[in-house]
Amino acid sequence: MKKIHLRKGFTKVALIAMLATTAGAVLAQQAAQAEGVATEEVVKVEGATVVTNFAELKAALKNASVTAIEVADNIEFTGAITGVPMRDIQMYSNPGVTINLNKYYISAAISSKNSATFTLTGADVSVTKRSLGTFFKGCLGWDFVSKDNVFNGETFVQLDKGTLTFEGENSFDTEDEIGWVKNVVFAENSKVTGVASNSVHDRAAFKFKVADGQAIVKNGAVVDLEVKNKLHPVFGGYINKIMVEDNASVKIVAEGPVATMTKSLKGEVAEINAGSKAVVDFQSTSATKQTLTLPKGGSQVNLSRGATFNVVGAAKTGVISSATDTAFNIDRSKSVVIENTNLAAPLFTKTSLKTTVAIDKPSRVRVYDRQGAVQTTWNIKGSSFSVNKGATASVDSSNADFVANLKMQDYSKFELLSATN
């Protein structure tokens, strides 16, 4: 491979590309910065097949000997591209180039014995008809890597049993899901932004199609999505783990539920883990659906030092639903907020059974009444309490007032702040 300094922009790319091809390279860079345009280098592959129209793209994808494709001019699909042979494919676009799926898609051959990865870089993909147009359908045997892409269409990828990995900066406006996946990985220092389920349809952002699905947010990655779902969770289907590593951030603002964890066929407990200085911010405006549901006994929410964990909702039955022996383990986390913006509604549902909140280090607990005003503040050392049927069942603490008066069933908001962060 050889690197060519192609500046990829997400807005006003045509203008910036034109400036870059003239002696005014400095002006191009200034224009990119002024527009907030990413300027990641596109890695050009030596020997790549260059395509400039739909027929050439179709021929290249269907030719098993072609492993790298450079899209050098705007392309509009006039039909679906099907039966793409299984092999690793790198496909990338030159700056300012657009791909219009129209109402079509790319679908690939499947295999139970072989595997392949489709990597798309620097593409600006859209559709003519919003209700149609999926970029890639690759079920059995396929993984997909998305790097520095913009997508506006129905569904970005449908993998079923594969892993979708995001690198660089990716922006989405999808009518339905961003992806059907086995696992989704947000690579180190990557960024994913935009809106999903942006239609009258009710869809997840990520639909996990196979048991034991995982969402892994690597160190320093940022996920910032608005999701216009109703009944289907943002992280929906067969998801068992959400792992947010050190310094990573996940912010979801949804109209429906954010996460509903499921049972593992491997016997593993469902987990949400937030690493050191990680941010997990789940917000929902639904009046009927919980923001977070942990329906399997023994589920774990593990929050590390300096982590921020927010679960905010508006459901009349509560913002968190948890099964027997669910545990929230808080180890010097920066802050933990559980809030119901429907002030008359509870924090935990009445179906939440024997859920434990364990606070490892000295902290300040602040609770808010049904009018949204601060009711009580406690300074506590290592403490724990349990919730059963939505109400405080037991409290273990050296703070006698905290033991006597913590009533989770009476609050519109529970806030915990670390005394050491």
N, C-alpha and C positions, 0 to 999 in steps of 0.2 A: 504494500500500500504506500501511497504518498499523500501527504497533506497539501491541499490547495486552500488558500485563504479565501473561502467563499463565505460571505457574511449572510447569515440566515435571519430574516426579520419576520416578525409575527404581525406587524401592522405597517401599512404603507411600504410594503416590500419592493414594489416596482420602482418607486422613486429612489429608494436607497440603493437598489441594485444598479440603477442607471448612473447614479452619482459615483458608485464604486468603480465603474468601468471607465471613468474619465480621470483626468489629472487631479480632480477634486476629491481624492480619497479621504482627506481630512474632513471635508465637508460631509461626506457620507457617514463617517464615524460620528460626527457631531449630530447629524440628523437622526441616526439610530439611537443615540443616547437621549436626545430630546423627546423621541417618541416612546421611550421605554422599550425599545426593541432589543431582543437578545442578539448577541453577536458571536455565537458559538461557531467554531470552525466546522465545516462539513468535510468529512474525510472522503476524498475522492479515491476510488479504487482503480488502480492501474489495470487496464484490460477489461474494464466494465463495458457491457453492452449499452450503447447510447440509444435511447428511444425518444422520439419526438411526436408520436401520435398513438392512437389506441391500437391500431393493428400491430405496430412494432412492439408495444408493451405486451400485448397478448402473446405474440410469437416468442418473446423473450421468456416470459413466465412459463410457457408450456414446453420450452426447450430445456431438458434436464441438464444439459451441459453448461447452461448459463447460471452463474452463481452470484453475479453482481450486475445491477441495472442502474444506470444513470438516467433520470428523467430530465431532459434538456429543454423541453417546451411544454406548454399547456396541453393537457390531455383531457378529453371528454369521452367517457365510456358510452358505447353504443350497444352494449350487451354485456352479459356476465362472462367472466373468465373462469372456466371450470376445469377440474381435473389437473391442477398444477402438480407436476411430479414432486415427490418428496426429496428434498435436499436443502441444505442451508442456503438461504437467499439473503443478499443485502440489496436493498433498494433505497435510493436516495434522490432528492430533488435539488436542482440548482436554485439559487435565490430568485424569488419572484415567480416561480413556476407554480401553477395550480393543477390539481387533479379533481375533476368533476365526475363523481360516480354516477351522476344522473339518477337512476333508480336501481343500479346494479351492484355487483359485488365481485370479489375474487374468492373462489373456493378451491381447496387443495385436496389431493388424494390422501387417504388415511392408511395407517399401518399399525398393527398391533405388535410388530417386531422392531420397526425402525423408528427413529426420531429425527426431527429437523427443527430449525429455528428460522423464522422469518423476521428480519430486522429492517425496520422502516425508519429513515432519518431525514429530518429537514423537510417534511412534506406538508403542504397546505391542501387538505382534502375536504371537499364539500359535496353536497347533493343538490339536484334540481328539485326533487320531490321529497319533503321532509319525512314522509311516512315510509320511505324505502331508502335503501343504500347502506350496506354494511361493507366496510373495507375488506376484512379478511375472515373467512370461515375455514378453520382448520381444526377438525375435531381430534381424533385419535392420532397421537404421535407428534403433534405440533406445539411448539412454544412460540411466543412472539415478543420482540423487543421494540419498544417505541421510544425514539430519542428525538427531542426537539421538533415535535409535530403539532399541527393544528388540525382539529377535526370538527366538522359541523355536519351531522348526519343522523341516521337512525341508531345504529350500533357500531362501535369501532371494530371490535373483534369478537368472534365466537369460537372459543377454544375447547369448551367442555372439559377435557382432561389435561389441558396444558397450563403452563405458567405464563402470565403476562407480566413483563418487567418494564418499568419506566426508567429512562435515563434522561439527563438534561432537563429541559423545560417543555412540558406538554400542556396544551390547552384544549378543552373540550366543550362542545355544546351538543349534547346528544338527546334525541327524542326518546330513546329507550335507555338501555344500559351502556356504560362505557365498555364493559367486557363481560363475557361468559368465561369463567375460569375454573381451574382446579385451585390455583394459588395466584395471588397478585403480590408483586414485589416492587417497592418504590426504592430505587437504588440510592446509594449514599449521595447526599447533597442534591438529589433530584427535586423537581418541583412539578406538581400536577394541580392545575386550577381549572375552574369553569363550572358548568352546570350540567346535571344529568337528569334524565326523566323529564325533560323539558317539553311536555305535551300533555294532552288529556289522558294519555296512557298512564298506568300505574306500574312503575318499574323500579327495580333496584339500580344502584350505580354499578355494583359488582355482584353478579349472580354466580355463586359458587355451586358448581354442578355435580361435584363428587364429594363424598364424605371426607372429613378431616381437612377441609380447606383452610388455608392460612392467608392472612394479610400481614405482610412483613414490611415495616417502614424503617429503612436503614438509617444509620447515623446521619443526622443533619438534613434528612429529607423533609419536604414540606408538602402536605396534602391539604388543599383548601377548596372545598366543593360546596355548592348549593345544589340540593336535590329536591325536585318537586314531586316526590313520591306521595302515596296516600296510605296504602296498606303494606306494600312490600318494603322490607328494611333496606336501607342504603347498602349495608353489607348483608346480603340475603342468601338464602339457600343453605348449603351444608358447610357453614363456616364454624370452625372449632377454636381458632386462635387469632387474636389481633396482637401483634408484637410491635411496639413502638420503641425503637432503640434510642440510645443517648442523643440528646439535642435535636431529636426529630419532633415534628409537629403535625397533628391531624386535627383539622377543624372542619366539622360537618354541620351545615345549617340545613335542616330538612323540614319538609311539611308532614312527613310520616315518621315511622320508627327509624332509628339509626342502626342499631345492631341487635340481632337475635341470634345468640350462639346456639350451636347444636351439639348433639351427642357424637362422640368419637367412636368409630368402629374398632379402634385400636385400644380402647379402654382408657384413653387419656382424658383428663378433665378439661373442660372449656376454660380458656384463659384470655384475659386482657392484661398485658404487661406494658408498663410505661417505664422506660429507662431514666437514667440520671438527666435531669433538666429537660425531659421530654414534656410535650403538651398534648393532652387528649381532651378535645373540646367537642362534645356531642350536644347538639341543640335541636329540638323539635318543636313545632307549633301545633302538633296534632292534639285535638281535644279527646281523642278516643284511644290512641295507641301509645304504649310506653316508649320512651326514648331508648332505654336499654332493657333487654330481657335476657336473663340467665336461667333458662328453664330446666337445666340439668343439675342434679344434686352434686355438690362438691365443686362447683365452679369457683374460679379464682380471679380476683382483680388485684394485681400486685403493682404497687406504686413505689418507685425508688426515690432516692434523695434528690430533692430539687424539682421533682415532677409536679406538673399541674394537671388536675383531673376535674373536668366539669361535666355534669350531666344535668341538662336543663330541659324541661318539658312543660306541657300544658294539659296533660291528660287528666280527666276528672277522677280516674281511679288510681293515679300515681305515675311517677316518671320512671321508677325502677321496679321490675318484677324479678324475684330471685327464688330459686328452689332451695330445698333443705340443704343445709351445710355449705351454702355459698359463703365465701370469705373475702372481705376487702382488707388487704394487708398494706398498711401505710407506714413506710419507713422514711421518716424525715422529709416527706414530700412538701413542696413549697405551698401548695394549696389544694384543697378538695372542696368542691361545691356540688351539692345536690339541691336543685331548686325546682319548684313548681310555680310557674307564672300564673296559673289558676289558683289564686290565693286560698280558696276554700277547699282545695283538693290536697291529698296526702303526698308524701314523698315516695314511700314504698307502698305497693299495692297490698290489699288484704290477703292476697294469695302468696305473698312473700313469707317464706317459712324459715325459721331458725338461721337467719343470716347474721354473720358476725362481722363487726368492724373493729379491727385491731390497730391501735395507734402506738407505734413503737417508741417514740421520743416525745419530749415536752412540746406541747402545742397549745394553741388558743382555739377554743371552740366558740363559735358565735351562732345563735339560732334566731330565727325571725318568726314573728307571729303571723296570724292570718290577715293582718292588714299590711304586711310587708315591712314592718318596723322591727328593729333589733329588740329582742325580748330579754335575752340573757347572754352573758359572755363568761366563759370559764377558762382559767389557766389550769392545764392538766399535765401530769407526767404520763409515762406509759400507761395506757388505759385501754379498755375494750368494752364494747356493748353489743348486745344482740337484739335483732328485730324479728318479731314473729307476728304474722298476720298484720303487718304494717305498723305495729306498735312496739315500743321499747319493752323487751322481755327481761333483760338483766343488764347490770352495769358493774364493771370491775374497775375501780379507780381509788386513788388515795384522796381524791377531792370529794368530800362527803356531800357537798351540795350538788355536784355533778351526778353522783350516784342517786341521790334522792329525787332530783328534779328533771333529768333528761327524759323528755317525752316526745319521741320522734313522730308520733301520730298527730302532734299538735302544731307542727311547724310548716311554714311555706318554703323555708330555706334553711339548709344546714351548711355551715362554712367552717372549715378547719384550716388554720394557718400554722405553719411550722415555727417554732420559737428559735430555730437555728438556721433559717433560710430567709 
